[in-house]
Amino acid sequence: MTDSATQTTGKGRADVAKLSLPRRAMVRAMVESAAIPTFYLRVTADVTELAAARQALRGDAEWAGRVPTLNDFVVRGAALALREHPHVNSSYADGEVATYERVNVGVAIAVPGGLVAPAVYDADAKDVGAIAADVRELADLAAARRLSKDVLADATFTVSNLGMFGIEDFDPILNPPQAAILGVGAATGAERRTMRLTLGCDHRVLTGAEAAPFLLAIRDRLQSPEELR
């Protein structure tokens, strides 16, 4: 928030700040999203083997300094599932559904005063190492406020992860005009590591029967990490 001022009322002193440009853009999108008929599907993925595979990469000199995060693997799994279920890789506008050729997965990134979801272009054609590199670059550009309008507009699907904050389960808000968004929770458990996945869907575009196989496809890939390299 910017341009702060001070007001005094019966509630005491209040610091009042105008919303930053990123926050205003987020608010506009969320107001639009509130009018969308949205439903949610949830599954739990056993990511024990995935966590072990990632830990093994940490000890591999070839991966020094560039080990993918669990979220990078989720982006990879979502991209492959979108290629398998192209009807999810779509958007709604004015009574029409556009299904996209390219699989550009948006990754939600917190920035001062708001949230952005720049696109990892053609994520279905990239291995997890390339996805990790793209996400790191996007995070650096977001921190420097140097993301282009195109990279912010070109995502066809979004992954939003709050697991790093210890949040286990949440309902992500659609990023219009995209038809779906994936919410990712923290990996929990001792002997077996599990992760909650929540898929938010625009009911104008998708039914539960159409969205469920897509979410299960993501879960199955996360449970078979050899498919995500």
MARROZA-871288 format. One line per 5 residues: number of its first residue (from 1); their letters; for each residue x negated, y negated, z negated of C-alpha. Coordinates in nm, 3 decimals. Layout:
NUM> a> X,Y,Z ~ ...
This chain:
1> mtdsa> 0.000,0.000,0.000 ~ -0.116,-0.356,0.072 ~ -0.035,-0.724,0.004 ~ 0.056,-0.673,-0.361 ~ 0.244,-0.928,-0.572
6> tqttg> 0.373,-0.941,-0.926 ~ 0.733,-0.970,-1.040 ~ 0.865,-0.998,-1.393 ~ 1.216,-0.880,-1.485 ~ 1.392,-0.727,-1.781
11> kgrad> 1.210,-0.407,-1.695 ~ 0.877,-0.578,-1.758 ~ 0.609,-0.674,-1.513 ~ 0.603,-0.488,-1.182 ~ 0.335,-0.483,-0.917
16> vakls> 0.508,-0.499,-0.578 ~ 0.321,-0.400,-0.264 ~ 0.419,-0.392,0.101 ~ 0.393,-0.054,0.265 ~ 0.083,0.008,0.473
21> lprra> 0.119,0.079,0.844 ~ 0.060,0.456,0.799 ~ 0.320,0.466,0.522 ~ 0.572,0.272,0.733 ~ 0.525,0.517,1.019
26> mvram> 0.571,0.807,0.778 ~ 0.887,0.651,0.633 ~ 1.038,0.603,0.979 ~ 0.969,0.966,1.065 ~ 1.111,1.090,0.736
31> vesaa> 1.429,0.886,0.774 ~ 1.475,1.038,1.118 ~ 1.401,1.384,0.978 ~ 1.667,1.343,0.708 ~ 1.937,1.345,0.977
36> iptfy> 1.816,1.676,1.125 ~ 2.002,1.995,1.024 ~ 1.713,2.189,0.872 ~ 1.691,2.540,0.732 ~ 1.401,2.716,0.562
41> lrvta> 1.260,3.067,0.579 ~ 1.005,3.204,0.332 ~ 0.765,3.496,0.321 ~ 0.469,3.598,0.108 ~ 0.146,3.692,0.284
46> dvtel> -0.113,3.919,0.124 ~ -0.435,3.731,0.204 ~ -0.668,3.949,-0.003 ~ -0.860,4.072,0.301 ~ -0.861,3.726,0.457
51> aaarq> -1.009,3.569,0.141 ~ -1.273,3.843,0.131 ~ -1.358,3.789,0.499 ~ -1.396,3.416,0.441 ~ -1.616,3.480,0.137
56> alrgd> -1.837,3.702,0.351 ~ -1.884,3.416,0.597 ~ -2.014,3.198,0.314 ~ -2.309,3.431,0.283 ~ -2.378,3.440,0.657
61> aewag> -2.652,3.199,0.765 ~ -2.488,3.166,1.106 ~ -2.188,3.000,0.939 ~ -2.385,2.774,0.705 ~ -2.208,2.441,0.661
66> rvptl> -1.915,2.534,0.883 ~ -1.722,2.809,0.703 ~ -1.352,2.780,0.794 ~ -1.104,2.705,0.519 ~ -0.806,2.928,0.457
71> ndfvv> -0.598,2.658,0.625 ~ -0.812,2.685,0.941 ~ -0.718,3.053,0.955 ~ -0.352,2.959,0.906 ~ -0.374,2.715,1.198
76> rgaal> -0.527,2.990,1.410 ~ -0.254,3.236,1.308 ~ 0.021,2.983,1.376 ~ -0.125,2.903,1.718 ~ -0.134,3.268,1.821
81> alreh> 0.222,3.315,1.694 ~ 0.336,3.010,1.894 ~ 0.188,3.161,2.209 ~ 0.381,3.481,2.136 ~ 0.702,3.291,2.049
86> phvns> 0.702,2.989,2.282 ~ 1.060,2.890,2.197 ~ 0.926,2.759,1.862 ~ 0.672,2.539,2.043 ~ 0.938,2.287,2.132
91> syadg> 1.118,1.966,2.047 ~ 1.470,1.824,2.057 ~ 1.587,1.490,2.196 ~ 1.918,1.366,2.333 ~ 2.080,1.706,2.370
96> evaty> 1.778,1.860,2.543 ~ 1.511,2.102,2.423 ~ 1.161,2.068,2.568 ~ 0.940,2.377,2.544 ~ 0.573,2.296,2.581
101> ervnv> 0.303,2.471,2.779 ~ 0.018,2.365,2.550 ~ -0.005,2.480,2.188 ~ -0.122,2.172,1.997 ~ -0.105,2.237,1.624
106> gvaia> -0.077,1.927,1.406 ~ -0.261,1.941,1.074 ~ -0.118,1.726,0.796 ~ -0.392,1.505,0.647 ~ -0.347,1.265,0.357
111> vpggl> -0.483,0.916,0.420 ~ -0.480,0.608,0.197 ~ -0.122,0.488,0.197 ~ 0.032,0.773,0.393 ~ 0.012,1.098,0.582
116> vapav> -0.084,1.180,0.940 ~ -0.069,1.501,1.143 ~ -0.315,1.480,1.435 ~ -0.322,1.756,1.692 ~ -0.571,2.038,1.734
121> ydada> -0.534,2.067,2.109 ~ -0.492,2.413,2.266 ~ -0.539,2.581,1.930 ~ -0.425,2.913,2.074 ~ -0.731,2.917,2.302
126> kdvga> -0.985,2.840,2.027 ~ -1.151,3.071,1.776 ~ -1.131,2.984,1.408 ~ -1.477,2.825,1.412 ~ -1.376,2.580,1.683
131> iaadv> -1.051,2.503,1.500 ~ -1.245,2.436,1.178 ~ -1.475,2.196,1.363 ~ -1.180,2.013,1.517 ~ -1.003,1.980,1.181
136> relad> -1.316,1.840,1.015 ~ -1.355,1.586,1.296 ~ -0.989,1.486,1.269 ~ -1.020,1.444,0.892 ~ -1.324,1.218,0.940
141> laaar> -1.143,1.011,1.202 ~ -0.836,0.987,0.979 ~ -1.046,0.864,0.686 ~ -1.200,0.601,0.912 ~ -0.857,0.511,1.057
146> rlskd> -0.983,0.589,1.407 ~ -0.726,0.845,1.521 ~ -0.587,0.768,1.866 ~ -0.215,0.732,1.931 ~ -0.228,1.032,2.164
151> vlada> -0.374,1.270,1.907 ~ -0.102,1.160,1.663 ~ 0.177,1.209,1.919 ~ 0.069,1.525,2.102 ~ 0.120,1.791,1.833
156> tftvs> 0.388,2.047,1.921 ~ 0.404,2.207,1.573 ~ 0.270,2.111,1.230 ~ 0.097,2.293,0.945 ~ 0.124,2.124,0.604
161> nlgmf> -0.085,2.272,0.321 ~ -0.058,2.175,-0.046 ~ -0.244,2.479,-0.172 ~ -0.555,2.278,-0.253 ~ -0.347,2.096,-0.515
166> giedf> -0.232,2.421,-0.673 ~ 0.120,2.399,-0.528 ~ 0.250,2.748,-0.465 ~ 0.572,2.680,-0.275 ~ 0.740,2.375,-0.121
171> dpiln> 0.979,2.271,0.154 ~ 0.791,2.076,0.423 ~ 0.978,1.799,0.602 ~ 1.010,1.826,0.978 ~ 0.788,1.602,1.186
176> ppqaa> 1.034,1.491,1.457 ~ 1.079,1.562,1.738 ~ 0.902,1.894,1.665 ~ 1.134,2.190,1.613 ~ 0.943,2.350,1.326
181> ilgvg> 0.684,2.299,1.053 ~ 0.495,2.544,0.832 ~ 0.441,2.476,0.462 ~ 0.145,2.661,0.307 ~ 0.104,2.720,-0.065
186> aatga> -0.194,2.812,-0.280 ~ -0.348,3.159,-0.266 ~ -0.278,3.309,-0.609 ~ -0.339,3.635,-0.792 ~ -0.639,3.824,-0.924
191> errtm> -0.667,4.171,-0.772 ~ -0.441,4.085,-0.479 ~ -0.432,3.733,-0.334 ~ -0.097,3.615,-0.202 ~ 0.018,3.299,-0.029
196> rltlg> 0.369,3.161,0.019 ~ 0.461,3.046,0.368 ~ 0.771,2.833,0.425 ~ 0.897,2.759,0.775 ~ 1.120,2.455,0.821
201> cdhrv> 1.331,2.467,1.138 ~ 1.554,2.232,1.335 ~ 1.881,2.424,1.357 ~ 1.968,2.245,1.680 ~ 1.680,2.429,1.844
206> ltgae> 1.630,2.749,1.645 ~ 1.846,3.002,1.466 ~ 1.726,3.214,1.178 ~ 1.713,3.518,1.405 ~ 1.486,3.328,1.646
211> aapfl> 1.260,3.176,1.382 ~ 1.217,3.481,1.158 ~ 1.003,3.687,1.401 ~ 0.774,3.387,1.447 ~ 0.716,3.347,1.072
216> laird> 0.656,3.720,1.035 ~ 0.404,3.704,1.320 ~ 0.205,3.443,1.126 ~ 0.221,3.652,0.808 ~ 0.109,3.967,0.988
221> rlqsp> -0.193,3.792,1.140 ~ -0.299,3.648,0.806 ~ -0.283,4.001,0.665 ~ -0.507,4.128,0.947 ~ -0.797,3.877,0.951
226> eelr> -0.981,4.058,1.230 ~ -0.716,3.915,1.464 ~ -0.801,3.559,1.362 ~ -1.173,3.536,1.447
